[in-house]
Every structure is written in structure tokens, then in C-alpha cells.
Amino acid sequence: MLIPHFVPIPNVNITLIPLTMGAGTTSMAATRPWPMGRSPASNASDAEEAFSEQTFRLDYYVKRKLDYQVIFDHMTNCGGVRKTARIMEVSHQAIINRLGRLARQAIALQADVLQDYVPCEDLVTDGFESFVSDQFQPNNIHILAGKSSQFFITFDYAHLRRKGKMTELQKDERDQRERHYIRKRISISQSFLQIVDLVEQYAQKRRFTCLYSDEKLEYQRLVMGSDVLQSLKSEGRFEHVRISSHFERTIDNPLFSVNYLDRQFRKDNANHVRETVRFSENVNNCLERMAVYQLYQNYFKPFRIGQPFLQNFSHAEVAGVPRGKIARGLRGIFTMRKFYTHVKLNWSQLMVWARMTGTLDKFDGMYWPKYIWM
């Protein structure tokens, strides 16, 4: 997949200095760090490069400013895009645009946290099944989470083929649609490989790691095919435990973390509610909304509600992420733009950031406003 050339961007390690604009008005301009022994300029003409304060705002390049906190609250509390648009008296495209901006904020924060994150617990993985556009296009969103903390580490997307009981007409329609799909499916194996890559990184940093999953053959085959994980297993540092998906979904089930996240997705995301009429019409929009929910799940939602001590901690804190790091990451999350060039994304995160997945029967995805590469 080709990535467009990066556009020149301002250095975000900057100092804002007031500039006189005439008639007594001032504006904040950003300047690059000055060479040693040189004082900051007092006006724009002496600056090496200057940018308006708007360059660093999340509302960069918009014509109408909206409250991102309100959008975030609606999207993480089972609000639909069109309902939110009606409440805020804007078009639904405006809400989708702001969701994309929020998603990149969420991805950047998660990427920053994962840079020096080493799990202090075992890991659990599974697939969350939903659909996009209609039920002829089901999907499987692989999720990786902490076993004790329910820390939502990452997710990756796979297309599925419609299964289950169908009438002959439905089978014929499925076959006809598949002949006209404009892109290939991302298979379960291709998607889960991104999860395995991340597990390899974490397992090498720990004395022992246990990965819990259900009994999908693809999971077993990819874990067994990983030279890194099999080497660690021979040293007694890794184990893959497969659990039947038919076991009761209680807190005693080793897959509780992913079962819990499954329930949260169904409860809090309108596009994943059972038999919903508010389903996503676009894969990339679906994934952006999942990234926004990841932000809520990890850093805003209390770990346990109704338990006085535990409700003071987020899932990320329980997973061992320092509170100070979280506070710094959340500072300006709804106002100040996070820059692509100052975060290190894994492949799953890049696919969402750059909208590179795409719906099977639509010419969508690959829409790259220049500012997303800043």
C-alpha cells in the first residue's frame, strides 16, 4: 500500500509568542526552536517560520466549530450519527468528519501509551462480529485486551462471508454481490496476524506470557507458525490457552475481558446494537468510531462502577499506565491536534488513521486530507 509523500509541517515543539496585528490586536504565532545564543524574535518578520495558532487546533481547516466533548459523549453512549447531527443542528457529514478527527486523537494517544507499555498481566484475544452496510457484509474485529484490567490494547478488521441460514434468494444475492466486489477481503488470518505481531513484542519483554483465545483454527495455526512465540514457549516463557466459546460468559471465564468488551460494544455503540437500523455504511467510519470508543473505554470509563475504591481508577491505570502519562495525553484531547509525525503507529492503527480498509462494494477509503499526515 503506497503512502503519499509527507507535506511540510510545523515543528510542534514550539513556543507561542504574541505578534502585533495592528489596531492593538495580537495573535499567537508559533516559531521553531531558536539556535543557541539567539533570542526569540519579537515579530513575524524575524521568525524562521511562523504559523497561526489555528494550525495546532483540532478544528484546523473547518468552517464551523463544534463541541467535540458533546460529540464524544453521544458517540460513546449509544447515540447515532444522525441523531447527534439533529441535536447539534448540523449535517451528518459534519459529525462524521469530527468523528474522524477524534479518532486520530484517540489513535495518537493510544500509540503514545503503547510505546513503553509492558503488560503486567496475561492477554486475551477474540473477534467481535458485526456488519457494515448490510448483513451481506459481516465483519470480524479482532481485539486484544488485558486479562485482569480489560485494557483495550488494539483492534484489527477482517471481512467475513455471510454465513448461517439463508433462503435460496439470499444465497443467489450473496453470490451475485461477491462477483461485483471491487476489492478483496481481509481474511481472518491476515487480520489476526497483526495481533500475533503485537503479542510477540510483549512476550519478549516479559518473563512469562499466557495468551487466551477461543478455539478458532486460524488462531492456533498463526500462533504455532510464529517462530518467536514457539521459541519463547520452548523456554517456558509463553503459553497459548484455547477456551471453548460455549463456556458461560461469567467473570470466571478466562475470556471474560473480551466478552466484557463485546457487551460494551453492543451496549454503547449504536452501530453495533443487535438488529440495529443505525449500522455503519462505511468500514472506515466504523473503525474510526471504534477508535473513539477505545479512548473512552481505556481512559474515561471507571474500572468498576459502584465500587468506591475501584471506580476512582480507569482501565488504563489498572493495566499499569501511569496516571501522569494519561493526564498529559488527555490534555487538550478535544482542542489541540495531535500530529502524525510525532507518534509511532502500528499497522492496525495506520489502517484506521489513513482510512485504508474500505468497504467491499464501495469506492471509499484512501481519502487523505493533507493535514492528517502532519
Sequence and secondary structure as in RCSB ss.txt:
>XXXX:A:sequence
MLIPHFVPIPNVNITLIPLTMGAGTTSMAATRPWPMGRSPASNASDAEEAFSEQTFRLDYYVKRKLDYQVIFDHM
TNCGGVRKTARIMEVSHQAIINRLGRLARQAIALQADVLQDYVPCEDLVTDGFESFVSDQFQPNNIHILAGKSSQ
FFITFDYAHLRRKGKMTELQKDERDQRERHYIRKRISISQSFLQIVDLVEQYAQKRRFTCLYSDEKLEYQRLVMG
SDVLQSLKSEGRFEHVRISSHFERTIDNPLFSVNYLDRQFRKDNANHVRETVRFSENVNNCLERMAVYQLYQNYF
KPFRIGQPFLQNFSHAEVAGVPRGKIARGLRGIFTMRKFYTHVKLNWSQLMVWARMTGTLDKFDGMYWPKYIWM
>XXXX:A:secstr
           SS EEEEEEEETTEEEEEEE    TT    SSGGGSSS EEGGGGBTTTT SS   HHHHHHHH
TTT  HHHHHHHHTS HHHHHHHHHHHHHHHHHHHHHHHHT   SS EEEEEEEEESSSTTSEEEEEEEEETTT 
 EEEEEEEE    S   HHHHHHHHHHHHT SS    HHHHHHHHHHHHHHHHHHSS EEEEE   HHHHHHHHT
 HHHHHHHHTTSEEEEE  TTS  STTSTTHHHHHHHHHHHHH GGGSTT S   SSHHHHHHHHHHHHHIIIII
SBSSTT TTGGGSBHHHHTT  HHHHHHHHTTTTTB   GGGS   HHHHHHHTT S  TTSS S    GGGG 
